[in-house]
Structure formats: C-alpha cells, structure tokens
Amino acid sequence: MTIVIKMNKKILRICAVIWGISGVTILVSVIYPIASYEIESRMKYPELISPVVKGSSTFNNLDYTKASNWFPKAAEADKFTSDKVTYYTISIPALGIYRATVSIGGEDLADSLIQYPGTQVPGKIGNSVIFGHSILPYFFNPKDYLSIFSTLPKLKRGDEVYVNYDGISYKYEVESMFEVKPENIQILAQDTANSYLSLVTCTPPGHPLKPKRLIVRARLIPTTDSSDFIKQTNANISN
C-alpha cells in the first residue's frame, strides 16, 4: 500500500511538471511573437512615437474583422457596401500567397481581403488600398483570410506583388514599409504621381489591442509579359 501511494505521488509530480512546462510553452509562444515584433518594429519604423493607443489599458469592443473599424475617422460602415460586389485577385510569392480574393464593396475580412472604398482600382493612377487580417504568425495560413496578412512584416523592398484585375495582370514592387496609428488616415489619400498599391494590416500581429497599422507601399512596374508568373502560380495552386 505504501509503495502504491509513493508511486501515485511520483506520477502526480511528473504530471505537475509536464503541465507547468506546457503552460510556460504556451505563454511564451503567445508573448514572444508580439514582443519580438515590437523590438524589430521600433528599429525599422522609429518615427511612430507611441506603440499603444493612449488612454487604453483594456480590450476595446471593436470587431477588427470588419474593415470599417480599422481607421475609425475615415469611411463609415455603409461605404463598404455595394449593390454589385466585384472581386479581383492578388498574389505575393514571397509570402506564399497566390490568387487571394480582394473584395470591392465588402467589409468582412474573414471572407476575403478588402479594398478600401474610394481608393483607386489596380492599374490606374492613384492608390489601391487593400486590408488584410492578421493573427499570431505561428497560425499563418495563406488560404485563411483571418491569418493571411500575419507575415506581411516579412516583406522587404524589391519584393513583387501581382494583381489580376479585370483580366489584366499587373506587377508591383515593394518600395517602402512604415507604421501609422489608426487615426492617421493620410495613407488612404490618392497619389496622382503613379499607380500604387498599399497593403494594410494590424500590428503587432496577434496583439489584442491592434494599436498600429503596418503599411506596405508598392509601385506599379510596367511590364508586358507576366506569362511566366501565371504559369508558376497555376503550378503552386495545383500542388
């Protein structure tokens, strides 16, 4: 009987250790990506002074799967609706994203990427602004729209972005990356100097307060031959 009790205590100790290690592992896997992003972003985007929304220490009630909540001082929710919703596709080879759907006139970021209302369509002079949801990078899945932009911070200057709009393929090249606060809506402005694409997501990825917006700005590169990319895209989708 004594031996059995000792064995049971030993098993309980082992279980306690396993549970403790598991708990620490889960905690680190959640906190580390956010902390590491904060450290890296402060070096890459030093112009952003405050990384946290002022006066907020608790979770807010905004639903960030709704694009209208990302820049509250800009377009209202009713601007995101349309009698005739149209779509186009975007591919970002560096992130393993191929033919992701971009909705014009929608708002639900759980269903697709969203082009911000009032911004120019791809291929035209102006600024096409595309929103995409993000969560912890560990859960990134290029086919899941709730996580599709989780690795957007990994892009760098020179990376290529391809858009297929109305049967025409356009090639963009990343020129700059920076962060803004939600009240800074200047990134939605239209630049008439060229054709630009702005990819937007909340950062740090997985942060419950969504305190910042990462902007990846790409410029249209004139090209007449995108057949090689289209072939590669089809190969990636079929695999």
N, C-alpha and C positions, 0 to 999 in steps of 0.2 A: 504493500500500500504506500509506504514511504517513497519507494522508487517511482511509483506512478505519479505521485504528487510532484516530485522533483522534475520528472520528465515534462509534466504539464506546465510547470513554471518556466522551464527552459524553452518550451515551444512558445509560450506567451512572450517571453523576452525576445525571441527571434522575430516573432510577428510584429512586436512593437518597433524593433529596429527597422524592419522592412517597411512598415507603414511610415515611420519617420523619414526614411530615405526617400520614399515615394513622394511624400508631401513636399520635402525640400526640392526635389527634382521638378515637380510641377510648378512650384513657386518660382524657381529660377527660370524655367522655360517661358514663363509669362513676363517676368520683370526684365530679364536680360535683353530681349529684342528692343523693348522700349527704351531702356537705359542706354544701350549701345547706340541706338539711333540718335538719341538726344546729344550724346557726346560727339558723334560724327557730324550731325547737322549743324552744331554750333561752330564747327571748323569750316564747313562748306558754305553755310549761309549766315555769316556773322552779323548781317545787317538787321536781322529780326531781334529786337531787344527783349521782348517778353515771350517766353515759350508757353506760358499758361494764361488762359483767359483771366483778366483781372476781376477780382471780387467773386470768383467762383471756386468753391472748395468742395462742392458736392456734384453729383451727376445731374445733368440737366435732363429735361423731358423731351428734347428734340429727337426725332427719328431720322438718323443720318442715312437711312436707305432711301430717303426722299430728297431729290436733288435741290429742291427749293429751300431746304434748311441749311445749305452749305454757306451761302452768302446772304444772310437774312435781310440786308439792306438793299439787295438787288431785286430781281424779278420775284413777284409773288407766285403762289402755287398755281393760280389759274392761268398763268402764262405758259405753264408746262404742258397744257392740254391742247389737243388739236383735233379737228374733225377728221382729218386724214393723216394718220401717223405713218411716216415713212422711215426707212432704215437704210443704212449703209454699213460696210464692214471695215475693220481696222486690223492690221497685223503688226506686231512688234517682235521681230525674230529674236532679238537679244533677250527677251523675257519668255520666249516660248509661247507667245500669244498669236494665234492665227485665226483670221476671219471672225473676230469678235463683233457682235452686233452693236451698232450705235443707233439709238432711237432718237428721232427728231420729233418732238412733241410729246414725249413721255416723261415720266418722273421716277418710276420705280427702279432703283439701282440694283435691286435683287434680280431683275429680269434682263437687264442689258446695261451697256454704257449709255450715257445720256449726253446729247449735245445741248448746251445751254441755249435757251430761247433768245433769239435776237442776234446771235453770233453768226458769222458768215459760214456758208457751206464749203466743204473742201474744194480746193482747186481754184477758188475765186480770191480776188484781192481782199484781204481782211484777216480776221482771226477766228478760226473754228475752235470753240472751247468744248472739250469733252470731259465729263465727270466719270469717275470710276470708283467703286467702293474698295476699301482695304480693311484687312484684319491682321492678326499676327502673321508674319511672314512664314512661320512654320506650317500654317494651314493653306498656303498659296496653292491655288488650283486655277490654271488659265481658262478652264471651262466653267468655273463657278463665278458668277458675277458679284457675289458678296466678297470674294477674295482676289478678284482679277488684277487689281492695281496694288496688291500688297508688296510687290517687289519693284514698284516704279522707281524708288530711290536708287536702285542699282544701275539705272540708265546713266550714260555718260555722253559727253559731247561727241558727235560723229555717228552715234547710233542711228539706225534707219527705222522709219515708221512708214508703213504702206497703207494707203486708204483706197478702197474701191467704191466710188460714188457714181451712181447713175451709169454704170457700165464702163467707167473710165478709171484707170489705176493711176494714183498719184504717189510720188515718193517724197517723203520729208526727211530732213536730217536734224537731229537734236543740236540746238545752238546754246541753250542755257538752261539752268535749273536754279530755282530760288523758292523761298517760302514767304507766305504772307499770312496776316491774321484774317479771320472771317469777315471783318468789317472793311477790309481793303478790296474794293470791287473794281479797281482800275485794271486788273488783269482781264476783265471782260470787255475792255474797250477794243474798238476796231482800229487796226493799224493799216493804213492805206498804202504803205510803202512796199508791201509784198504780201504773199499768201503764207499765213502762219497757222500752226496747229498747237493748241495749248492743252496738255493733258493734266488733269487736276485730281488730287486725292487728299484725304485727311491724313495728317501725320501728327505724332509718330504712329505708324501702323499698329493697330491694336489698342491704342490709348483710349480709355473710355470717355474722356472729355473732348476729344477731337479738337485740340486747341489751335492747330495750324493747318494751312493748306500748302501742299507741295505743287509747284507749277513746273512742268517740263515744256519748254518752248521749242518747237521745231519749225524749220522753214522749208517751203516747197523747193525741191530741186528739179529743174527742167529735165525731163527725160522722155524719150520716145520708145524705149524698149524695156518693158517690165516682164517679158515672157519668161525669163529665167526664174524670177522670183515667183511668178504664178505657178510654174511647174514645181518648184520646191515647196510652196505652200500646199499644193494638192498632195504631194508626197507625204508631208507631215500629217495632214488630216487623215489620210488613208491608213497610216501606221497605227 
